[in-house]
Amino acid sequence: MTIDDLGVPIITARAADGTFVAMVNAYRHRGARVVEAERGEARSDSHC
């Protein structure tokens, strides 16, 4: 799920081990969004 309510784009997800993770939804070096979709399944091979 992506969230942008606080002015900072955030990605939230559940890791393979079941833990909840959240990170900034932007490439550090490009500033472009990593994920555009609001909801869905992430690819396990996502990389920059």
N, C-alpha and C positions, 0 to 999 in steps of 0.2 A: 504494500500500500504506500502511496506517496502522499505527503502532507505539505502544504505550503501556507498554513494559516498564520504562522508567526513571522512571515517574511523571509524565512530560511527554508529552502526546499529539503525535506527529509524523506528518506526511504526507511520503511519499517518492514521487517521480515522475521521469519522463524528459521533458524539454522537447522542443519541436518540433525543435530543432537537435541533439538527441541527448545533451545534457548531463544529468547527474543532479542533481536538486534536492531539498532537504528543508526543511520549514518547520513551525512549530508549528501543530497542528490545532485552532485555536480562534480565534474572532473576538475581536480585541483589546478592542473596546468592549462585547461582550455575554458573552464567556466561553463561548458555546455552541460545540460542535464544528462544524467546517466540513464534514467528511466523516464519516459514521457507518460506512459499509461498510469491511470489512477489506481487500478487494481489488476491482478493477474498473477500468473506463475512466472517466476524468474528462471532464466536459464542457468544451469549450474556452471557453464563454461564462460560466463560473462567476464570480460576483461577489457582493459583499455588498450 
